[in-house]
């Protein structure tokens, strides 16, 4: 924390109080940043694009959209940033995720960039062994 010119006419005690508050606010902001859910691109191992949602280093969800859905005209995904769309779409459903799962959105699940299938009815993939518990 640098010198605060707005505090130059205050007593040392008042300056100490403000410094303490500034430090506490900085710690709160850092903690809030750590608590945020991060959306990161997942490696492509098939005919899909996908993203991972992580919070505090724990994987919450991998959301995928099939290659067929991307190129299918009624889905409306062809000329958009798929990663951004997946991140925005996935954040809407994070509250429904209880444990890590891999969800794939197929072409019949999307219309005009909106998911028309219920979240619970979307395709779930088998989990890799390291996620089984």
N, C-alpha and C positions, 0 to 999 in steps of 0.2 A: 504494500500500500504506500503510495507516494504522499508527499506533503499536501495537505488539504488547505488551500488558500482561503476557503470559506470559513475555516475555523481559527484563523490567525488572531482574532480579537477575543477569543474565549479563554477561560482559565484552564490550567493543566488538567484539573479534575474533569471538566466538561469534555476536553479533548480525549481523555482516556475513555470516557463513556462512549463517545462517538466511535472511537477506534474499535472498542469491544463490539459494538453493534455492527460495524462494518465487517469485522471478522466473522461474526455469527451469520450474517447475511451471505457472505462468501461461502461458508460451509454449507448453508442450506441450499444455495444454488448448485454447488458441486454434487450434493446428495440427490437433488432432483434430477440432475443430468444423468447420474448413474441409474436412477430408477426408470428412465425412459426406455420404451421398447424400441429396439433397433431393427430395421428391415435391411437384410443383406441378400445379395444375389446368391443363389445356390448353384452348385456345379451342374452342368447339363449332362445327364447320363441317358437321355432318351429323347423322344419326340415331344418335348415340353419345355416351357420356360418356367422358372420357379424362384421363389424367395424364401428365406428363413426369417422368422421373427424371434429375436433374442432379447431377454431381459436379465440383467445381472449375470451374463454369461451362460444362462440356461436357455436351451431351445424350447420355444413354446409351440411353434407350428411351422411346417413347411407347406406353402401354398403353391400349387402348380396349375398351369393352364396348358391344355394340350395343343400341339402344333396344328391340328385340324381346326380347333376353335379360333386360333390366331388368324388363319387364312380364310375362314368361312365368313362370307360377306354379311349375313344377318347378325353375326356376333358383334361386328363393328370394332374389332381389335386390330385390324390389319395395319392401319397407319398411325398408331399411337405408341407411346413408350410403354411397353408391356410391364417392365419392372415397376415403373411408377404406378401403373394401374393395379398391379398385384398388391403393392404396398398399401395403397389407399383402400382397396377392397378388403384385404386381410384385416386391417385395423378395425373395420366395422364389425368383424366377427370374433375378435380376440376374447371378448367376455364370455363367449360360448365354449372356449377351449379349456378343458379341465386338466389334460395331460398332453404330452407331445403327440402329435399325429401328422400324417402326411395326407393332404387333401388335394385331389386333382379335379379341376373344373374342366368338363368336357363341352363340346360344341353345343349339345342340346340343353346345357345348363345356362347358357348366356344368350341374351338378346339385347342389342343396342348397348353394349358395355354394362349391362345390368345382369346380375345373377337372378334367374327366374325360378331356380330350384331351391327348395328349403335347405338350409345349411346342413341339417342332420342327414339329408338324403344324398349329399354329394359323395363322390367316390372316395373311399379311404384306401390307402395303400398299406401293404404289410410293412411293419416296422423292421428296420435292420436290427440285428441282434443286440447292438450296443445300446439301443433305446428300449428294449424289452425289459419290463420290471414287474 
